[in-house]
């Protein structure tokens, strides 16, 4: 890296790339350059002041870059790596990515002659229900896991330089081999997405003209299956890139389904109860406050008085305390019963503060 100025080029300044840019922009000795093949996106990056410079020409965007971050869907990352290998990158340039699969990407990168540059795989395990550069936030990665998957022959100085820059994200940086990463992420993210999509489509197949499934499902079903709304093309590429892991896990899931069928067929209530107890115990070990791939819901339920303006009064009250509501949903709309309001917040801290404030003035609050 240059002694006076560290130039970081971000290829694709969306939610992830933009959030990384906001972590670095304005820091002493760091200059952030954005890239998009779309000129209108370049203007947006500059207007939002997410980057210091922006170009729609890849060679200009990466000229003299000390670090290049490829923020593209996993299916497009190999193409970017090939294009980068054909440019005159600065000696010692570190290339990294943010793809949620790593083995295939590392295979592509290892087959490239990088000359004086090197590639270190990366995966910030954080996300948001929003997308695009408009949603970018320097706080996105705070308390999240940021995985690095370096090649076995990487120079320790290069890995440390990248780690030092990623400290600005305030994420917990972990170094793993690519295969281990894909196995773990396949279990905690990729498999749940497949299961959610399968469940939604199965219920959809049961639906008839009365729409009873949709009517009775309501909020709880949406919460359980919300990741089924993920981008179809992005997830097509993720699952195909992690093909071998997914095939093994789907076989394991099939065995689980067969076991459940046996227990139900034989009325084995003890085994059913034991499985729920086992799941309950393990789920309690999963941290609630750590950010991860499956975006956490920070929400509570409020008994709402049946009077005009009640919702507006509550929202105004939270606004006076600078508490940011992410979503608000009325779960009960019958005229003869009080409403139940579901409040969703962007952070656990906002949820905690809202709970205290609303409880102190007499609202009944329920948290799962």
C-alpha positions as CSV (number, residue, x, y, z in Angstrom):
1,X,0.0,0.0,0.0
2,X,1.1,3.6,-0.6
3,X,2.7,5.3,2.3
4,X,0.5,8.3,2.4
5,X,-2.9,7.3,1.0
6,X,-4.8,4.0,0.9
7,X,-7.0,3.8,-2.1
8,X,-9.9,1.4,-1.8
9,X,-12.0,0.6,-5.0
10,X,-15.4,-0.8,-4.4
11,X,-17.0,-2.6,-7.4
12,X,-20.7,-2.3,-6.9
13,X,-21.8,0.2,-4.3
14,X,-25.1,-1.2,-3.1
15,X,-26.1,-2.2,0.4
16,X,-22.9,-4.1,1.3
17,X,-20.5,-2.1,-0.9
18,X,-22.0,1.2,0.2
19,X,-21.9,0.2,3.9
20,X,-18.2,-0.7,3.5
21,X,-17.6,2.6,1.8
22,X,-19.3,4.5,4.7
23,X,-17.1,2.6,7.2
24,X,-13.9,3.9,5.3
25,X,-14.9,7.2,3.8
26,X,-13.6,10.2,5.7
27,X,-11.0,8.2,7.7
28,X,-7.5,9.7,7.7
29,X,-5.4,8.4,4.9
30,X,-8.2,6.5,3.1
31,X,-9.7,7.3,-0.2
32,X,-12.8,5.4,-1.4
33,X,-13.5,4.9,-5.1
34,X,-16.8,3.5,-6.4
35,X,-17.4,1.6,-9.7
36,X,-20.6,0.8,-11.6
37,X,-21.0,0.2,-15.4
38,X,-24.2,2.3,-15.1
39,X,-23.5,6.1,-15.3
40,X,-26.7,6.9,-13.4
41,X,-25.5,4.8,-10.5
42,X,-22.2,6.8,-10.5
43,X,-24.1,10.0,-10.0
44,X,-26.1,8.5,-7.2
45,X,-23.0,7.4,-5.3
46,X,-21.5,10.9,-5.6
47,X,-24.8,12.7,-4.7
48,X,-25.2,10.5,-1.6
49,X,-21.5,11.2,-0.7
50,X,-20.9,7.5,-0.2
51,X,-17.5,7.6,-2.0
52,X,-14.9,10.1,-2.8
53,X,-14.7,9.4,-6.5
54,X,-16.7,7.2,-8.8
55,X,-16.2,5.8,-12.4
56,X,-18.1,3.7,-14.9
57,X,-14.7,2.6,-16.3
58,X,-13.2,-0.4,-14.5
59,X,-9.6,0.5,-15.3
60,X,-10.0,4.0,-14.0
61,X,-11.8,2.9,-10.9
62,X,-9.0,0.5,-10.0
63,X,-6.0,2.6,-11.0
64,X,-3.4,2.7,-8.2
65,X,-5.9,0.9,-5.9
66,X,-4.4,-0.7,-2.8
67,X,-7.5,-2.8,-2.2
68,X,-10.3,-3.8,-4.6
69,X,-13.5,-5.1,-3.1
70,X,-15.8,-7.0,-5.5
71,X,-19.3,-6.5,-4.3
72,X,-21.3,-8.4,-6.9
73,X,-23.6,-11.5,-6.9
74,X,-21.7,-14.7,-6.5
75,X,-22.5,-15.7,-10.1
76,X,-20.8,-12.6,-11.4
77,X,-17.7,-12.6,-9.2
78,X,-15.6,-15.0,-11.4
79,X,-16.1,-12.6,-14.4
80,X,-14.9,-9.7,-12.3
81,X,-11.8,-11.6,-11.2
82,X,-10.9,-12.4,-14.8
83,X,-11.3,-8.7,-15.8
84,X,-9.2,-7.6,-12.9
85,X,-6.4,-10.0,-13.8
86,X,-6.2,-8.3,-17.2
87,X,-5.6,-4.9,-15.7
88,X,-2.4,-3.3,-14.6
89,X,-3.1,-3.3,-10.9
90,X,-0.8,-1.7,-8.4
91,X,2.0,-3.9,-6.9
92,X,0.7,-5.5,-3.7
93,X,-2.9,-4.8,-4.5
94,X,-5.3,-6.9,-2.4
95,X,-8.5,-8.1,-4.1
96,X,-11.3,-9.4,-2.0
97,X,-15.0,-10.1,-2.4
98,X,-18.2,-10.3,-0.3
99,X,-19.8,-13.4,-1.8
100,X,-21.8,-15.7,0.5
101,X,-20.2,-18.8,-1.0
102,X,-16.5,-19.2,-1.0
103,X,-15.2,-22.6,-2.4
104,X,-16.0,-22.0,-6.0
105,X,-14.8,-18.4,-5.9
106,X,-11.5,-19.4,-4.3
107,X,-11.1,-22.1,-7.0
108,X,-11.6,-19.4,-9.7
109,X,-9.2,-17.1,-8.0
110,X,-6.5,-19.7,-7.5
111,X,-6.5,-20.5,-11.3
112,X,-5.6,-16.8,-12.1
113,X,-2.1,-15.5,-12.4
114,X,-2.3,-12.4,-10.3
115,X,1.3,-11.1,-10.9
116,X,2.0,-8.8,-8.0
117,X,-1.6,-8.8,-6.6
118,X,-3.4,-11.3,-4.4
119,X,-6.9,-12.5,-3.7
120,X,-8.4,-13.1,-0.3
121,X,-12.0,-14.2,-0.1
122,X,-14.4,-12.4,2.2
123,X,-17.9,-12.7,3.5
124,X,-19.5,-10.1,5.8
125,X,-22.3,-12.0,7.5
126,X,-24.7,-9.2,7.8
127,X,-27.7,-8.0,5.9
128,X,-30.8,-5.8,5.9
129,X,-34.4,-6.1,4.8
130,X,-33.6,-3.0,2.7
131,X,-31.4,-3.0,-0.4
132,X,-29.4,-0.5,-2.5
133,X,-26.9,2.2,-1.8
134,X,-29.7,4.3,-0.2
135,X,-29.8,1.7,2.7
136,X,-26.0,1.7,3.2
137,X,-25.0,2.3,6.8
138,X,-21.6,2.3,8.6
139,X,-23.3,0.4,11.4
140,X,-24.4,-2.6,9.2
141,X,-21.4,-4.8,10.2
142,X,-21.1,-3.8,13.9
143,X,-21.1,-7.0,16.0
144,X,-21.4,-9.1,12.9
145,X,-19.1,-11.9,11.8
146,X,-16.8,-11.1,8.9
147,X,-15.2,-14.2,7.5
148,X,-12.0,-14.2,5.5
149,X,-10.9,-17.2,3.4
150,X,-7.3,-16.6,2.4
151,X,-5.5,-19.0,0.0
152,X,-3.0,-21.2,1.8
153,X,0.0,-19.4,0.2
154,X,-1.2,-15.9,1.1
155,X,1.5,-13.6,2.6
156,X,0.7,-12.9,6.2
157,X,1.4,-9.2,5.7
158,X,-1.3,-9.0,3.1
159,X,-3.9,-10.7,5.3
160,X,-3.0,-8.4,8.2
161,X,-3.3,-5.3,6.0
162,X,-6.8,-6.4,5.0
163,X,-7.7,-7.2,8.6
164,X,-6.6,-3.8,9.7
165,X,-8.8,-2.1,7.2
166,X,-11.8,-4.2,8.2
167,X,-11.4,-3.2,11.8
168,X,-13.2,0.0,10.7
169,X,-16.4,-2.1,10.3
170,X,-16.4,-3.1,14.0
171,X,-17.2,-6.6,12.9
172,X,-15.7,-9.7,14.4
173,X,-13.2,-11.0,11.9
174,X,-12.7,-14.8,11.6
175,X,-10.4,-16.7,9.3
176,X,-11.7,-19.9,7.9
177,X,-11.0,-22.3,5.0
178,X,-13.5,-22.0,2.2
179,X,-14.9,-25.5,2.5
180,X,-15.7,-25.0,6.2
181,X,-17.3,-21.6,5.5
182,X,-19.6,-23.1,2.9
183,X,-20.6,-26.0,5.1
184,X,-21.5,-23.8,8.0
185,X,-23.2,-21.1,6.0
186,X,-25.1,-23.8,4.0
187,X,-26.6,-25.0,7.3
188,X,-27.5,-21.7,8.9
189,X,-28.5,-19.7,5.8
190,X,-28.8,-21.6,2.5
191,X,-30.8,-24.6,3.8
192,X,-33.3,-22.4,5.7
193,X,-33.9,-20.4,2.5
194,X,-34.7,-23.5,0.6
195,X,-37.0,-24.7,3.4
196,X,-38.8,-21.4,3.6
197,X,-39.4,-21.3,-0.2
198,X,-40.6,-24.9,-0.1
199,X,-43.0,-24.3,2.7
200,X,-44.5,-21.2,1.1
201,X,-44.9,-23.0,-2.2
202,X,-46.4,-26.1,-0.6
203,X,-49.0,-23.9,1.2
204,X,-49.7,-22.0,-2.0
205,X,-50.4,-25.4,-3.8
206,X,-53.0,-26.2,-1.1
207,X,-54.8,-22.8,-1.7
208,X,-58.2,-22.7,-3.3
209,X,-60.7,-20.1,-4.3
210,X,-61.6,-19.4,-0.6
211,X,-58.0,-18.4,0.2
212,X,-58.3,-19.9,3.6
213,X,-54.6,-20.7,4.0
214,X,-53.6,-17.2,3.2
215,X,-56.3,-15.8,5.5
216,X,-55.5,-18.0,8.5
217,X,-51.7,-17.8,8.1
218,X,-51.5,-14.1,8.9
219,X,-48.4,-12.6,10.6
220,X,-46.9,-15.7,12.2
221,X,-46.6,-17.6,8.9
222,X,-45.0,-14.5,7.3
223,X,-42.4,-14.3,10.1
224,X,-41.4,-17.9,9.8
225,X,-41.1,-17.7,6.0
226,X,-40.0,-14.1,5.4
227,X,-36.7,-15.2,3.9
228,X,-38.7,-16.8,1.1
229,X,-39.0,-13.3,-0.3
230,X,-35.3,-13.2,-1.2
231,X,-34.0,-12.3,-4.7
232,X,-34.6,-15.3,-6.9
233,X,-31.6,-14.8,-9.2
234,X,-29.1,-14.2,-6.4
235,X,-30.3,-17.3,-4.6
236,X,-30.3,-19.4,-7.7
237,X,-26.6,-18.6,-8.1
238,X,-25.8,-19.1,-4.4
239,X,-27.4,-22.6,-4.3
240,X,-25.7,-23.7,-7.5
241,X,-22.3,-22.5,-6.3
242,X,-22.8,-24.4,-3.1
243,X,-24.2,-27.4,-4.9
244,X,-22.4,-30.3,-3.1
245,X,-23.0,-28.9,0.4
246,X,-26.7,-28.3,-0.4
247,X,-27.2,-31.8,-1.9
248,X,-25.8,-33.4,1.3
249,X,-27.9,-31.2,3.6
250,X,-31.1,-31.8,1.6
251,X,-30.4,-35.6,2.0
252,X,-30.0,-35.0,5.7
253,X,-33.2,-33.0,5.8
254,X,-35.0,-35.8,3.9
255,X,-33.9,-38.2,6.6
256,X,-35.3,-35.9,9.2
257,X,-38.7,-35.7,7.4
258,X,-38.8,-39.5,7.2
259,X,-38.1,-39.7,10.9
260,X,-40.9,-37.3,11.7
261,X,-43.3,-39.3,9.5
262,X,-42.4,-42.4,11.4
263,X,-43.0,-40.8,14.8
264,X,-46.3,-39.4,13.8
265,X,-47.4,-42.7,12.1
266,X,-46.6,-44.7,15.2
267,X,-47.9,-42.0,17.6
268,X,-44.5,-41.8,19.2
269,X,-45.3,-38.8,21.4
270,X,-42.2,-39.2,23.5
271,X,-39.9,-38.8,20.5
272,X,-41.8,-35.8,19.2
273,X,-41.6,-34.0,22.6
274,X,-37.9,-34.9,22.9
275,X,-37.2,-33.3,19.5
276,X,-39.0,-30.1,20.5
277,X,-37.1,-30.0,23.8
278,X,-33.8,-30.6,22.0
279,X,-34.5,-27.8,19.5
280,X,-35.6,-25.5,22.3
281,X,-32.3,-26.0,24.2
282,X,-30.1,-25.4,21.2
283,X,-32.0,-22.4,20.0
284,X,-31.5,-20.7,23.4
285,X,-27.7,-21.0,22.8
286,X,-28.0,-18.9,19.6
287,X,-27.1,-15.3,20.4
288,X,-30.0,-12.8,20.0
289,X,-28.0,-9.6,19.7
290,X,-25.3,-10.6,17.2
291,X,-26.0,-9.6,13.6
292,X,-26.0,-12.3,11.0
293,X,-27.1,-13.5,7.6
294,X,-30.7,-14.0,8.6
295,X,-31.7,-10.5,9.6
296,X,-32.9,-10.4,13.2
297,X,-36.4,-9.1,14.0
298,X,-36.5,-6.8,17.0
299,X,-40.2,-6.6,17.7
300,X,-42.8,-6.5,20.4
301,X,-46.6,-6.6,20.6
302,X,-48.7,-3.9,22.2
303,X,-52.4,-4.0,23.3
304,X,-53.8,-1.0,21.5
305,X,-56.8,1.0,23.0
306,X,-59.8,1.1,20.6
307,X,-60.0,4.8,20.1
308,X,-59.3,7.2,17.2
309,X,-55.7,8.3,16.9
310,X,-54.3,5.6,19.2
311,X,-51.7,4.4,16.6
312,X,-50.6,7.9,15.7
313,X,-50.2,8.8,19.4
314,X,-48.0,5.8,20.0
315,X,-45.8,6.4,16.9
316,X,-45.5,10.1,17.8
317,X,-44.4,9.2,21.3
318,X,-41.6,6.9,20.1
319,X,-40.5,9.6,17.6
320,X,-40.2,12.1,20.4
321,X,-37.7,9.8,22.0
322,X,-35.9,9.4,18.7
323,X,-36.7,5.7,18.5
324,X,-36.8,4.5,14.9
325,X,-39.7,2.2,13.9
326,X,-38.9,-0.2,11.1
327,X,-42.5,-1.5,10.7
328,X,-45.9,-1.3,12.3
329,X,-48.7,-3.8,11.8
330,X,-52.2,-4.1,13.3
331,X,-52.7,-7.8,14.0
332,X,-56.4,-7.4,15.1
333,X,-58.9,-5.2,13.4
334,X,-62.2,-6.4,14.8
335,X,-64.4,-3.6,16.1
336,X,-65.4,-5.4,19.3
337,X,-61.9,-6.1,20.7
338,X,-58.8,-4.0,21.3
339,X,-56.2,-4.1,18.6
340,X,-52.8,-5.8,18.9
341,X,-50.0,-3.7,17.4
342,X,-46.8,-5.4,16.2
343,X,-43.9,-3.0,16.4
344,X,-40.6,-3.8,14.6
345,X,-37.4,-1.9,15.3
346,X,-34.0,-1.8,13.5
347,X,-32.0,-2.4,16.6
348,X,-32.3,-4.3,19.8
349,X,-31.5,-1.1,21.7
350,X,-34.5,0.7,20.1
351,X,-36.7,-2.3,21.1
352,X,-35.4,-2.2,24.7
353,X,-35.9,1.6,25.0
354,X,-39.4,1.4,23.5
355,X,-40.4,-1.4,25.9
356,X,-39.4,0.7,28.9
357,X,-41.1,3.9,27.7
358,X,-44.4,2.3,26.7
359,X,-44.5,0.1,29.8
360,X,-43.9,3.1,32.1
361,X,-46.9,5.0,30.7
362,X,-49.3,2.0,30.9
363,X,-49.1,0.1,27.7
364,X,-49.1,-3.7,27.9
365,X,-46.1,-5.0,26.1
366,X,-45.3,-8.6,25.0
367,X,-42.0,-9.8,23.7
368,X,-41.2,-13.2,22.3
